[in-house]
Amino acid sequence: MKKEQDFIISFSWIAMIAYFIVVPLFSSNTLATLIWVPTILLNFIFCIIKIEKISVKVTTISGVLVAIMLISMFFADKLFSREHYISMVCLINSFLSISYFSNATISRKTREFIKHCVVLVALLFTLYSFTNIVYKVTEDGVSRMSPYFTFNLGNANMAGIFLFLIFSILFIYTFAARTLVKKVGFIALDAYLVYMIYRTGARSCMIGVIALVAVGIWYGSKRINKFIIYAATIFPVVFIFLLTKLYNNGYEDVEILGKSIFTGREVYFQECLDSIDTLSKWIFGDFAEKCLNNAHNAALAWLLSLGVIGVILIYVIYYDVIFTINDDSNKARMKNVCVACILCLFVESIAEATLFLGGFPGIVFVNTMIVLSKESTEAHIERGEFGIEETRYQQG
């Protein structure tokens, strides 16, 4: 059992390393597709095979969401649309995989492999930061230079999110460093990642960094309370209506970290809300038309494609997973860091939806955060603390 999930996680990280080499250097959608499609399919097939290990609640909700999407496609005469099925598989795979890994553990060897991979990716971006790639943006085959760090990943905000994800996994391993030299090395790499995130101009990512560091250093082993979990996860929903309300009432001077909160998304958000013009669209969404497109806000993307019912059901899935890994039986600090990572992703989803639509490579990071949080439970039970002397691993 464990060997199979170790293979899935390891294969996903190898694919992600390949992705972060191919996309910045070659801007090739074809090569990128050859990387992420097999990875998502492998993960999805694995989850289907191991469906009995996945929460009944999650599988039931996933089935209901599939039904909503298929019915929408049927009435719009899009039952044979490849694009819709790809979006559907990515979304459902994200639900099944996070549920599976919230109850799974991986071997010490795989934990070490992940550590080496995340260090390699961090060093790769560090190398890119000293080249012209750091400012490169390619759109429709045409390259231009941005004033922000973009790493040829589409836009600065996406680059900031990927850097935050790398920082999150590396931050988890920073606490597990077993010698002073290694810990100093991890901290130095963490610090440079924060600098690169700052240079992307992604404010939500900087807020996430601050929150994550605060939890890791000061929160200790006390369980993150439900109020914080609910507040962080509901924030993307509140943000949609708060931003449009402020904009429509003339609060143009509101700033966060020295930049206006209005970037043009508020107009797009309002247009999206205005497009929900029937009761049916409010309740069930319009998957045939919207196809889970990135609405620059996770909750809004769910609402447009799956309606209020879909949004509620998806939140039930994430709460099922978060509360599973945030269990009282896990007293290790690493668990809190992992939970905080996931909550920070919700906060960042106010401006980017792809992480919550099953996109690659975001799903690999999320699965890793979840499985490492569960691994900290196993380590705490066996050794009293996550990531101490190598010799004590031999008990497992």
N, C-alpha and C positions, 0 to 999 in steps of 0.2 A: 504493500500500500504506500508506504512512505517513499519508496524508490520512485514510484510513478509520479507523485506530486513534486518530488525533488527534480525529476526530469523536466516537468512542465515549467517550473520556476526557472531552472537553469537555462533551458532553451529560450524562454522569453527574454532573459537578460542578454543572451548572446545576440538575439534578434534586435534588441534595443541598441546595443553597441553598434551593430551594423547600420541601423537606422540613423544614428547620430554621426556616422561617418559619411554615409551616402548622401543624405539630404543637404547638410551644409556644404559639402565639397562639390557635389555634382548636380544638385537641383533636379534630380531625376524622379519624376512621379512614377515611372514604370518600375525602376529599381525599388523605390519605396514600397510600392504595392506588392512586389514579389517578396518583400520582407514581412509586412504586417498582415497580409491576408492569410498565409499559412499559419502564422502565430495565433491569430484570433480563432481560426477554424480548429486548430489543434486543441486549444483551450476549451472551446465550445464542445467539441466531441468528447473530450475527457470528462467535462461536467455532465454531459448526457449519460455517459457510461456509468458515472458515479452518482447518479441522481438520488440514490437512496441515502447518500451521505449529506445531502443538502436539505435544509429546513423545509418541511412540508408547507409552511406558511409562504416561503419564498417561491417554491415551485408552483403553488396554487396561484399566487398573484401573477407570476410570470405567464402562466397559462391564460389568465384573464386579460392581461395586456396584449398578448399575441392575438387573442380573439378580437379585441377592439381594433387592432391594426389591420387584421385580415378583413373584417367587416367593412372598414373604411375603404380598403383597396378594392373590395368587391363592388361596392356601389359606385366607385369612381372608374371602374373598368381598368384597374391597374394590378390585377392579380398576377400578372406575368412580368412585373417591373423588377428587374434585377437590383436597381438602386434601393428600392424599398426593402427587399429581403436582406440586403447587406446591412442597412441601418437596423433592421429588426434583430438580426443575429448579433450585431455588436452590442446592442442594448441588453438583450436577454442574457448574452454571455457575461456581461458585467455583473448582472444580478446573481446568476448562478455561481460564478467564480468567487465573488466576495463572500457569499454564504458558505461555500465549500471551505475556503481557506480560513474562515473565522472559527472553524472547528478542526483545523488540520495543524500538524506540526511538520517541520522539516529537519533534516539531519544537520549535525554540526558542520559536516563537510560543505553542505549547501549554503549554510549561513556564512561560512568563510568565503565561498565562491561569490556570493552576493556582495560581500564586503570588498573583495578585489575588483569586482565589476564596477561598483559605484565609485570607487577611487579612480579607476581607469577613465570612466566617463567624466568625472570632475576634472581630471588632468587634461582630458581631451578638450573640454571647453576652456580651460586655462590656456592651453596652447592656441586655440582659435582666437582668444582675446588679444593676442599679439599680432594678428594678421588682419587683412582687409575683410575677411569673412565676418568679423565681429559686427560690421556695419552693413553687411550685404542683405538686400531684399530682392527676391526674384518673383515677379508677377507676370503670368502669361508669357513666360520665356524671356522677359526683359528684366535686366538687373539694374538696380539703383542703390544708392548709399543712403542710409538713415542716420540721423544724429544720435540715435539710441543703439544700444547693443541689441542685435537681432539674430545673429549667427545664421542668417539665411533660413530661418524657421518660419517664415511667413510674416510675422510682425513682432514688435518688441514685447507686447503683452504675452504672447505665446512663449517667447524665449524666456521671459521672466518666470512663467509658470513652470516650465521644464527645469530651470535652474533651481526654483524653490523645491521641486520634487527631489532633485538630486541632493540638495542641501538637507532635506528632511531625512532621507535614508542615511546619509553620511552622519547627520547629527545623532541618529539612533546609535550608530556604531561608535561615535565619539565617546559616549558614556561607557561602552564596553571595552575600550582600549585598556590593555593590561599592563602597559609600561608607560612611564612618563614621556619617553621619546615618542612613542606612538600617539599618545594623547595630544602632545604638542603639535605633532604633524597633522593630526585630524583637525585640531582647532585652527591651525594656519590655513588649511584648505577650506574649512568652514567660513573663515573670515573673508577669503578671497571670493568665494561663492556669493556671500552677502554683498560684497562690493560690485560684482557683476550684476546681481539682481537690481541693485540701486541704479546702475547705469542703463538698465532697460527702461527705467521710468515706471515700472509696474507697481503702483502704490499698494494695491491689495496684497501683492507678494511681500512687500516690505512689512506691512502690518502683520502678515502671517509669520514672518521671521521673528518679529518682536514677541508675538504671542507664543510661538513655539519655544523660543529660548526661555521665556518667563516660566512656562509650564515645566520645562526640563530641569531648570535650576531650583525653582522655589516651590513647586507644587508637591514634591516628594512622592511618597507612595500612596497618599490619600486618593481615593477614587474621585475622578472628575464627576461633579454632581450633575443631576439631570437638567437643572436650570441652564447651566452653561451649554450642555449638549443641545437642548431645544433652542436656545437663543442663537447659537452659531448656525445651526442647520436651517432655521426658519429665516435667517437674515436675507438670503437671496430673494425670497418672496416679498418681504417687506421693502427691500431695496427698489424693486421694480416700481411699486406704487409711490414710494417716498420720492424717488428721483423725478418721476413724471409730475408729481404734485408740486414739488419745489420749482421745477422748470415752468410749469403752467402758471405759477403764482409769482413769477418774476424774481426769483432768488438767484440771479446770475452770478453774484459775487461770492458764493459759498465755495471755499477751498479746502482741500485736504493735502497736507505736505507741500504747500506752496503752489498747488495746481488746482484749477477749477474742477469741480466734480462733473461739470457738463462737458462732454467730449463728442457729442453727436449721438451717443447711444440713447439719450433720453428721447430724442425724436423718433428713433427706430423703435424703441419700446412702446411709445404711444401709438405708432402706426400698427404694431403687432396687436396691441390690445384692441384697437379700433377694428381690426380685421376679424375679431371674434364677434360676429354680428348675429349669431343665432344661438338659441338655447342649447341646441345639439352640440355646437362647437364648444360652448362653455363646459358642457358635461363630459363629452367624449373626445373633444378635439377634432382635428382634421388631418390624420396621418397621411392620407392619400395626397393631400396638397402640400403639407409642410415637411413630411418625410424626416422628422427629427433633425431638421437643419439647425446649425449652430445659431441660436438667437442672441448670442453674447450674454446669456444668463441661463443657467441650468434650469431653474424653475420655470422660466418663460418658455424654453424649448419644450419641456414636458407638457406645459399647459396648451401650447399651440397644437401639438401632435396628439396628445392623449387626454386633454381636458382636465377638469378638476378631479375627476375620479382617478385618472392616471397619476396626477401629482400626489394625491393622498396615498395611493397604493405604493408608489415608489418610496415615499417617506417611510412607510411601514417597513419596507425591505431594509432601508438603511438603518432604521432604529433597531430592527431585529439584529443586525450585524454589530452595530456599535455597542449595544447593551450586552451582547454576547462577549465581546472582547473586553468590555469595561466591568467585568464581573468582580465582585468583592473578594473572591478567592485568590485573585491575582494581586499581590501586594508589591510587585516589582515596579520601580519607577519607569522602566522602559515601556510598560503598558500605557502609562499616562502620556508619554511622548508620542507613541503611535496613535493613540486616540486623538491627541491634539493635532497631529499631522492631518488626520482625516477631517477634523473640524475646520482647520485652516483652509482645506480645499473647498469646503462649502462656502466659506467667506470669499475666497477668490472666484468662486463661480458666479459672483455678481457681474463679472465682466467676460467670462469665458465658460462655455457650456460643454466643450468636448470631453472633459474629464468625466462627466456624468452622462455621457451618451455612449460609453464603451469604446471610445477612440483609442488608438494605439499611438504612442507607447504609454499613455496615461494609465491605462488599466493595469499595466505591469507594475507601475509604482504603487498603485492602490493595493493590489494583491500582496505586494511585498510588505507594505506597512501592516496589513492585517495579519499575515502569517508570522511576522516578527513579533507582533504584540502577543499572539498566542504562544509563540515560542518562549517569550519571557515568562509566561505562566509555568510552562514545563521546567524551565531553568530554575525558577524560584522554588518550585516544589522539590527539585532534585538537589539544588546546590545552595539555595537561600538567596541567590542573587544572579542576575543575568550578566553573563560575560565576564567571569573571573578567570582564575588561573587555568591554563590549558589542561593541566593534569586532572582537574576535577571533572572535565567533560567525559572522562572515561567511564564515569558511573552510568551515563546514558548509552 
